[in-house]
Amino acid sequence: MNNQEQQFAQLVREHKSTIYTVCYMFSHDEDEVNDLFQETLINMWKGIDSFREESKISTWIYRVALNTCLLQERKKKREVPKVPLSMNVNFFEDEDAKVAQVRQLHQRIGKLGLVDRAIVMLWLEGSSYDEIGAVMGISAQNVGVKLYRIKEQLKKM
């Protein structure tokens, strides 16, 4: 493995949870998430030479993952519907009030539009308004406005 491949492998190891989190926000099907993850890695590999270091590498990775998922989502809308295989897996095994609240929040977030879902995901990950703005290509002030509107929309659901 040459030096560039080793550096890329290290980058993936450091940021794989971020990439996986973005992919998971667009699908809960394990195979589809793995496909999105792999597609993101391919796009990162293709674009790593064009990274201009004008932002943090984590911001660039978020952006690549988000754009990859959005592109796949658009392609999926044009495809013929597929019949899903059922998986008898309960991701939330506990039935206490807190788990029910988290489940409800995930269901509501899933009903949001793609851009709003991405903004909420970044916010829940603890990203600052500046970081979210850099990933989404909008100003930090616009992030604040969008988050306020999204929160209001979630409350009404």
Buried (B, 14 or more C-beta within 10 A) or exposed (E): EEEEEEEBEEBBEEBBEBBBBBBBBBBEBEEBBEBBBEBBBEBBBEEBEEEEEEBEEBBBBBBBBBBBBBEBBEEEEEEEEEEEEEEEEEEEEEEEEEEEEEEEBEEBBEEBEBBBBBBBBBBEBEBEBEBBBBBBEBEEEBBEEBBEEBEEBBEEE
